[in-house]
Amino acid sequence: MTDKKAYLSIDGLDEKIELKISSGTIGPDVIDVSPLSANGYFTYDPGFVSTAACESGITYIDGGKGVLLHRGYPIEQLADKSDYLELCYLLFYGKLPTAEEKAEYVETIQRHTMVHEQVSHFFNGFRRDAHPMAIMCGVVGAMASFYHENTDLTCPEDRATTAARLVAKIPTLAAMCYKYSKGQPFVFPNNDLDYASNFLNMMFSTPCSDYEVNPVFAKAMDRIFMLHADHEQNASTSTVRLAGSSGANPYACIAAGITALWGPAHGGANEACLNMLEEIGDESRVDEFVARAKDKNDPFRLMGFGHRVYKNRDPRATVMQKTCDEVLAQLGRSDDPLFKVARKLEKAALEDEYFIEKKLYPNVDFYSGIVLRALGIPTSMFTVIFAVSRTIGWISHWNEMVSEPHRIGRPRQLYTGSAERDLP
Ligand code: SDX
């Protein structure tokens, strides 16, 4: 809270409405508009462009400077020096773990990597060609049926166990989606492997042949998990918070987050971006597609470009591009045609007045698809990978909200329907 105030004068009101202003650690101050309803007014902010829906200490984004901090640590430093499970600990508990705490956390996660055998039966109800995000919405929501009566949301230890179960089981479920689509048997988690290697093993090993995890692939996978882990109050995280505010089962809240993430405007952009790069196909067609993206009469948008908050380069895109370079070089595919298309597309867009004026830059989804494709992951699984990674962000925000006194989220509206009228 600060001593600063805002005063709103409204035609027809004798008195100005005094609104309190609060400051965070860094970032914009906020104006408390709650007194407006007592004066018969609502704020109106479709898409919440200028609305702070909550107080949080987990992640901070400065869209103008292209800054992303997790509990104060820059994503570039975390991606360079940390790993995904250490970042999970940081996001959930609010501090970096000691060596002992890290070892204990890794062991806790490993203790929960298997899913109940009954879960495998859920998959049989899906078509083999079902989109894996549709399956994930179903099976993650179904996890609520295993952990409902025995989860006390008021108990910090129960909340921590729920978070550990989700971080541990979500890669297992994701790999099961892929195996089911291939008609191959599910592969059990292998707790001798690190988190990313275990995921790749569950994805690609078969009973007939061992799968040798390429350490460069495992590092790239872990880096991709880190870059997608959390991102403040994005659409899917806000969905989880809203669902959680009613006291809903946390697994059901995470399923709601997966649902919101699926859209091509959000987490579905990585799949849409790779499909776009494949449609462009060759560097010679880049200008044609840049022109289409600028054409108001053409619904086409450059997938992987633009962001609600970043009006500068998404720092995750920079790290992802470096990872892309490393993986393709390791594969001897630095001349990968899609990567060349992506590089030309990025250059063309960044030099174009339309993109400069609208402050449209590559976001986290622009290069991630090329890396995932190089790792052998099918396009349909890209958003599933995003969901695996973002689960820690979702459950950390859920925990932050549930652990504090909170009210159920209940936005209002500007009503433009019929006034009261009698039935004929
Ligand atoms: C993620 O919120 C998060 O933090 C999300 C995320 C996370 O980690 O959780 O960062 C992950 O979702 C990244 C974004 C992935 N989506 C895409 O890459 C899809 C393509 N991008 C756009 O659809 C768009 O940029 C959004 C959805 C990302 C942002 O949309 P906004 O903030 O609502 O902006 P807008 O649609 O109002 O666009 C502003 C202008 C418009 O032109 P005008 O109406 O002002 O003339 O920019 C144009 C848009 O037409 N524009 C684009 C464009 N993105 C915006 N034009 C061409 N290509 C694009 N990609």
Residues whose N, C-alpha, C, O or C-beta is under 5 A from the ligand:
A	BS01	SDX	H231 N234 A235 P264 A265 H266 G267 A269 A293 F300 R301 L302 M303 G304 F305 G306 H307 R308 K358 N363 D365
